[in-house]
Amino acid sequence: MATDSAVVVGAGIGGLLAARALSETYARVTLVDRDPLPEQATSRRGVPQGRQLHVLLDRGRQVLEELLPGVGDELTELGAPLVDLQGQVRWYNDGYRMRPAASPLRAIGVSRPLLEQVVRNRIGALPGVTVLPGHEVAGLTATPDRRRVTGVRVHRRADGPSAAVEHPADLVVDAGGRGTRSPVWLPALGYPPAPEEQVTVGLTYVTRLYERQPQHLDGLLGVFTNAVPGRPRGGIVAVQEHDRFAVALNGMFGEEPPTDDAGLIAYAESLPAPEIGALMRQARPLGEPARMRFPASVRRRYERLRRFPAGYLVFGDALCSFNPLYGQGITAAALQASELARLLRAAPDGLARRFFRRAARVIDVPWAIAVGTDLRFAEVPGPRSLRVRLTNAYVHRLHAAATADPALGAAFLRVLNLVDPPGRLLVPAVAARVLTGSGVAARRPDGPAEVSTHG
């Protein structure tokens, strides 16, 4: 049975997916966003990472399809290719080239602006959903005892904060992303801020678009090579709509890709994946490079708070901002939206406590993957448990064995895409192939062997 109204702060992908979950229960859902929202698929100021390469993991694609049936076909009709992640992408993990094979793992080659536009159009067409662009939330309203949030104070950006008016709501969801104001708004109501975990990665990445021709990459649709200790630079090529490739070069801890043509190509040619530099030399660039910096992954532990106001939730990147190299943010938001919809169907009582616990379980796996991988680098501060060190050593051996054994590549990609839990890499059938295959792969004379990552 529908209740009255909900407000979502932020109309990025996280906010849109939160609104999709709320639309099943609330008669009116209003999304408030600071930006004037474009009618076409173009980047906007409030999504500074919008010009960067984005990846929608296979699990995220599946959940997005559950939330918005037919959205994959719609994106494909708009020119976004469907990509076999093992058969059509060349992977260099820790310098080892994964053996390709056809697989059921799929990604959609889509830019962030097009994905956001399609999702926004879908959500905006739902009954009772209103998008309010060009407006900013100045703060929360609450009951006199401050136990419940009752709405938000909103002003049109052109008018300034002095013109703020109250917008009542039964539920307010902060989907404001990395710029979340909950750490300010909640203390203003007398609540402690959530405990934070930060993992400093000092990441800089530069993305540029290139025209795609059939002969480029010998018909492949993507390339990936990761940063490794001692050589903290990597690169990704991903196909997009309109016959384009997005090329993203990245560096950590002071390694920064340049933005001039010669410097970009030289940086690409220093990577273990020769295909990236070759593509950049052959393809026609479209527009200028876009640079982005990401200092640290941040996780806010709202599930650990003993006091929290009713009528309020924190969602998506406002809960956890992942290292973008792993492409987990959109998938985590989609999974949170799915959990939120289930909880609202069950009962609205104690929603915040129940949602934060469920969201924490959603976040635990991608956070462990990202943080555990980042802790390979001595420059990343943080404890390195025996489990983390053994896991990283084991995964390195898996990459070596995957040069010859496509089943191991498939197992790794299923975990990376959040389809399988990380523990599936440790089952006896997989472990036996890793332990017997890695030594053989490293010794093979025809050289699927490790590519040097030094010098």
C-alpha positions in Angstrom: 0.0 0.0 0.0 1.5 3.4 -1.0 2.3 5.9 1.6 2.7 9.6 0.9 6.1 10.9 -0.3 9.8 10.5 -0.5 12.7 12.8 -1.5 16.0 11.7 -3.0 18.9 14.0 -2.8 20.9 13.6 -6.0 19.7 12.5 -9.5 22.9 10.6 -10.5 22.6 6.9 -11.2 22.6 6.0 -7.4 19.7 8.5 -6.8 17.8 7.3 -9.8 18.0 3.7 -8.7 17.0 4.6 -5.2 14.0 6.4 -6.7 13.1 3.2 -8.6 13.1 1.2 -5.4 11.0 3.9 -3.6 8.5 4.2 -6.4 6.9 0.8 -5.5 5.9 2.0 -2.1 5.7 5.8 -2.1 2.9 7.6 -4.1 5.3 10.6 -4.8 9.0 10.5 -5.2 11.0 13.7 -5.9 14.6 13.7 -7.0 16.4 17.0 -6.3 19.6 17.7 -8.2 21.8 20.8 -8.3 22.5 20.6 -12.0 20.3 21.5 -14.9 19.8 18.0 -16.3 20.6 17.7 -20.1 18.1 16.3 -22.5 20.9 14.7 -24.5 23.6 12.3 -23.3 26.3 14.8 -22.3 28.5 15.1 -19.2 27.5 17.5 -16.5 29.2 19.5 -13.8 27.7 17.5 -10.9 29.2 14.3 -12.2 32.9 15.2 -12.7 33.7 11.6 -13.5 31.2 11.6 -16.3 33.8 12.0 -18.9 35.8 9.1 -17.6 35.6 5.5 -18.8 32.9 3.6 -16.9 32.3 -0.1 -16.6 29.1 -1.8 -15.7 30.0 -5.2 -14.2 28.1 -8.3 -15.3 26.2 -8.5 -12.0 25.3 -4.8 -12.2 23.9 -5.4 -15.7 21.8 -8.3 -14.4 20.4 -6.3 -11.5 19.8 -3.2 -13.6 17.8 -5.4 -16.0 15.7 -6.6 -13.0 15.0 -3.1 -11.9 14.4 -1.7 -15.4 13.3 -4.6 -17.6 14.5 -4.1 -21.2 17.1 -1.5 -20.4 19.9 -3.6 -21.9 18.0 -3.9 -25.2 17.4 -0.2 -25.2 21.1 0.6 -24.7 22.0 -1.9 -27.5 19.5 -0.2 -29.8 21.2 3.1 -29.1 24.5 1.6 -30.3 26.1 0.3 -27.0 27.6 -3.1 -27.9 27.3 -6.1 -25.7 30.7 -7.5 -24.8 31.9 -11.0 -23.9 34.2 -10.1 -21.1 36.5 -13.1 -21.5 36.2 -13.7 -25.2 36.3 -10.1 -26.6 38.6 -8.4 -24.0 42.3 -9.0 -23.7 43.3 -9.1 -20.0 46.9 -8.6 -18.6 46.6 -9.3 -14.9 49.9 -8.7 -13.0 51.6 -8.8 -16.4 50.2 -12.2 -17.4 48.0 -12.4 -20.5 44.8 -14.3 -19.8 43.9 -17.0 -22.3 40.7 -16.0 -24.0 37.6 -18.1 -24.3 33.9 -17.6 -25.0 32.0 -16.9 -21.8 28.5 -15.9 -20.6 29.9 -12.9 -18.8 28.6 -9.7 -20.4 29.2 -6.0 -20.2 27.5 -3.2 -22.0 29.9 -0.8 -23.8 28.2 2.4 -22.8 29.4 5.9 -21.7 28.3 7.2 -18.3 26.2 10.1 -19.9 24.2 7.7 -22.1 23.6 5.2 -19.3 22.5 8.0 -17.0 20.2 9.5 -19.6 18.5 6.2 -20.4 18.0 5.4 -16.7 16.8 8.9 -15.9 14.3 8.8 -18.8 13.0 5.4 -17.4 12.8 6.6 -13.8 11.2 10.0 -14.8 8.5 8.1 -16.7 7.4 6.1 -13.6 4.1 7.2 -12.0 4.5 9.7 -9.2 8.2 10.4 -9.9 9.3 14.0 -10.3 12.8 15.2 -11.1 13.6 18.7 -9.8 16.8 19.9 -11.6 18.7 23.1 -10.8 17.7 22.9 -7.1 19.9 22.4 -4.0 19.0 20.9 -0.6 20.1 23.3 2.1 19.4 21.0 5.0 17.0 18.7 6.7 13.8 19.4 8.7 12.9 17.2 11.7 10.4 16.8 14.5 10.9 18.9 17.6 12.6 15.9 19.4 14.7 15.3 16.3 14.0 11.7 16.3 12.5 11.8 12.8 13.5 13.6 9.6 10.4 15.2 8.1 11.7 16.6 4.9 14.3 18.9 3.3 14.8 22.6 2.8 15.2 23.2 -0.9 16.2 26.3 -2.9 16.5 27.1 -6.6 20.2 27.5 -7.2 19.6 30.8 -9.0 17.9 32.2 -6.0 20.4 31.2 -3.3 19.9 29.6 0.2 17.9 32.6 1.5 15.0 31.4 -0.7 14.9 27.9 0.7 11.5 26.4 1.2 10.5 23.3 3.1 9.6 20.2 1.2 8.0 17.6 3.5 8.6 13.9 3.1 8.0 10.7 4.9 11.5 9.5 3.8 14.6 11.4 2.7 17.4 9.5 0.9 20.8 11.0 0.6 22.2 9.8 -2.7 24.5 12.8 -3.0 27.6 10.7 -3.9 31.1 11.6 -2.8 29.8 15.1 -2.0 27.3 13.8 0.6 26.2 16.3 3.2 25.0 13.7 5.7 28.3 14.1 7.7 27.2 17.8 8.2 23.4 17.4 8.4 23.2 14.6 10.9 25.5 16.3 13.6 23.3 19.4 13.1 20.4 17.3 14.4 22.4 16.0 17.3 23.6 12.7 15.8 27.2 11.5 15.7 28.8 11.1 12.3 29.3 7.6 11.0 32.7 6.0 11.6 34.8 6.2 8.4 37.3 3.9 6.8 39.7 5.4 4.3 42.2 3.7 2.0 44.5 6.2 0.4 45.3 5.3 -3.2 46.5 8.6 -4.7 45.0 7.7 -8.1 45.1 9.9 -11.2 43.4 8.8 -14.4 43.0 10.3 -17.9 40.4 9.2 -20.4 40.3 10.1 -24.1 37.9 8.9 -26.8 39.0 7.5 -30.1 37.2 6.6 -33.3 36.7 2.9 -33.7 37.4 1.1 -37.0 36.8 -2.6 -37.6 40.6 -3.3 -37.9 41.4 -1.8 -34.5 42.5 -4.3 -31.8 42.0 -7.1 -34.4 38.3 -7.0 -33.6 38.6 -7.1 -29.8 36.3 -4.8 -27.8 38.5 -4.1 -24.9 41.9 -4.4 -23.2 42.9 -4.3 -19.5 46.2 -4.1 -17.7 46.6 -3.3 -14.0 49.0 -1.5 -11.9 51.4 -3.6 -9.9 53.8 -2.9 -7.0 56.9 -1.2 -8.3 55.1 -0.1 -11.5 51.9 1.6 -10.3 50.4 2.4 -13.7 47.7 0.7 -15.8 45.3 1.2 -18.7 41.9 0.2 -20.0 40.3 0.3 -23.4 36.5 -0.1 -23.6 34.2 0.0 -26.5 31.3 2.6 -26.4 28.3 3.6 -28.4 28.7 5.5 -31.7 31.8 3.4 -32.8 34.1 4.8 -30.2 36.8 3.4 -27.9 37.4 5.0 -24.5 41.0 4.7 -23.4 41.7 5.3 -19.7 45.3 5.5 -18.5 45.9 5.6 -14.7 48.7 6.0 -12.2 49.0 5.9 -8.4 51.3 7.5 -5.8 52.6 10.3 -8.1 52.5 8.4 -11.4 50.3 10.7 -13.5 49.4 10.2 -17.1 50.1 13.3 -19.1 47.5 14.9 -21.4 49.6 15.8 -24.4 49.4 13.4 -27.4 53.0 12.3 -27.4 53.1 11.9 -23.6 49.9 9.9 -23.5 51.1 7.5 -26.2 54.5 7.1 -24.5 52.7 6.4 -21.2 50.5 3.8 -22.9 53.5 2.2 -24.5 55.2 1.7 -21.1 52.4 -0.7 -20.2 52.5 -4.5 -20.5 49.6 -4.4 -23.0 51.1 -3.3 -26.4 47.6 -3.1 -27.9 46.8 0.1 -26.0 49.7 2.2 -27.4 49.1 0.7 -30.9 45.5 1.7 -30.8 46.3 5.3 -29.8 48.8 5.6 -32.7 46.3 4.3 -35.2 42.9 5.7 -34.2 41.7 9.3 -34.6 41.2 11.0 -31.2 37.8 12.5 -30.5 38.0 15.5 -28.3 40.6 16.4 -25.6 41.7 14.1 -22.7 39.9 14.5 -19.4 41.8 14.1 -16.1 40.4 13.0 -12.8 42.0 12.5 -9.3 40.8 10.1 -6.7 42.7 10.4 -3.4 41.1 7.7 -1.3 38.3 5.1 -1.1 35.9 6.0 1.7 33.4 3.8 3.5 31.0 5.2 6.1 29.7 2.7 8.6 26.2 3.9 9.3 25.3 0.3 10.3 27.5 0.8 13.4 25.6 3.8 14.8 23.4 3.2 17.8 21.3 6.3 17.2 19.9 7.4 13.8 16.8 9.4 12.9 13.8 7.7 11.4 12.8 8.8 8.0 16.3 9.1 6.6 18.7 6.9 4.7 22.2 7.2 3.1 22.7 5.5 -0.2 25.2 4.6 -3.0 28.5 6.5 -3.1 27.4 8.5 -0.1 27.8 5.2 1.8 30.9 3.9 0.1 33.1 5.5 -2.6 35.1 2.7 -4.2 38.5 3.0 -6.0 37.1 3.5 -9.6 39.7 1.1 -11.1 37.5 -1.8 -10.1 34.3 -0.5 -11.7 32.2 -1.4 -8.7 30.2 1.7 -7.8 27.2 1.4 -10.2 26.8 -2.3 -9.4 26.9 -1.7 -5.7 24.2 1.0 -6.1 22.0 -1.3 -8.1 22.3 -4.1 -5.5 21.5 -1.6 -2.7 18.4 -0.5 -4.7 17.3 -4.1 -5.0 17.7 -4.6 -1.3 15.8 -1.4 -0.5 12.9 -2.4 -2.6 12.7 -5.8 -0.8 12.7 -4.1 2.6 10.1 -1.6 1.7 7.8 -4.4 0.4 8.2 -6.2 3.8 7.6 -3.4 6.3 8.6 0.3 6.7 9.4 -0.1 10.5 13.0 0.2 11.5 14.0 0.8 7.9 17.3 2.6 8.5 18.8 -0.1 10.7 17.6 -2.9 8.4 18.8 -1.1 5.3 22.2 -0.2 6.6 22.8 -3.8 7.6 21.8 -5.1 4.2 23.8 -2.4 2.4 26.8 -3.3 4.5 26.6 -6.9 3.3 26.3 -5.7 -0.3 29.4 -3.5 0.2 31.5 -6.0 2.1 32.5 -8.1 -1.0 33.5 -5.3 -3.4 35.2 -3.4 -0.6 37.2 -6.5 0.4 38.2 -7.1 -3.3 39.3 -3.5 -3.8 41.0 -2.9 -0.5 42.7 -6.2 -0.5 44.1 -5.6 -4.0 45.2 -2.0 -3.1 47.0 -3.3 0.0 49.5 -5.0 -2.3 51.1 -1.6 -2.6 53.5 -0.6 0.2 52.4 3.1 -0.3 48.8 2.2 0.8 48.6 2.6 4.6 46.7 -0.1 6.5 47.1 -3.4 8.2 48.0 -6.4 6.1 46.7 -9.5 7.7 48.1 -12.9 6.9 44.9 -13.6 5.1 45.3 -10.6 2.8 48.9 -11.4 2.0 48.2 -15.1 1.3 45.1 -14.2 -0.8 47.1 -11.7 -3.0 49.9 -14.3 -3.4 47.4 -16.9 -4.4 45.6 -14.6 -6.9 49.0 -13.8 -8.5 49.6 -17.5 -9.0 46.1 -17.8 -10.5 46.9 -15.1 -13.0 50.0 -17.0 -14.0 48.0 -20.3 -14.5 45.3 -18.4 -16.4 47.7 -17.8 -19.3 47.1 -21.4 -20.2 43.9 -22.4 -18.4 40.8 -20.4 -19.5 38.7 -22.0 -16.7 40.8 -20.1 -14.2 40.3 -16.8 -16.1 36.6 -17.4 -16.0 36.7 -18.1 -12.3 38.6 -14.9 -11.7 36.3 -12.8 -13.9 33.2 -14.1 -12.2 34.5 -12.9 -8.8 35.7 -9.6 -10.3 32.2 -9.1 -11.7 30.5 -9.9 -8.4 28.7 -12.9 -9.9 30.5 -15.3 -7.5 31.8 -14.7 -4.0 35.6 -14.6 -3.6 35.6 -17.9 -1.8 34.8 -19.7 -5.0 38.4 -19.1 -6.0 39.5 -21.3 -3.1 37.3 -24.4 -3.8 39.5 -27.5 -4.3 38.8 -27.8 -8.0 40.1 -24.3 -8.6 42.9 -24.4 -6.1 44.3 -27.6 -7.7 44.4 -26.0 -11.1 46.1 -22.9 -9.7 48.8 -24.7 -7.8 49.6 -27.1 -10.6 49.1 -24.7 -13.5 51.0 -21.6 -12.3 54.4 -23.3 -12.3 53.8 -24.8 -15.7 52.7 -21.5 -17.1 55.7 -19.7 -15.8 58.1 -22.3 -17.3 56.5 -22.6 -20.7 59.1 -21.9 -23.4 56.6 -20.4 -25.8 56.0 -17.6 -23.3 52.5 -16.9 -22.1 54.8 -16.1 -19.3 55.0 -13.0 -17.1 55.6 -9.7 -18.8 58.2 -7.6 -16.9 56.6 -4.8 -15.0 59.9 -3.1 -14.2 62.1 -0.7 -16.2 
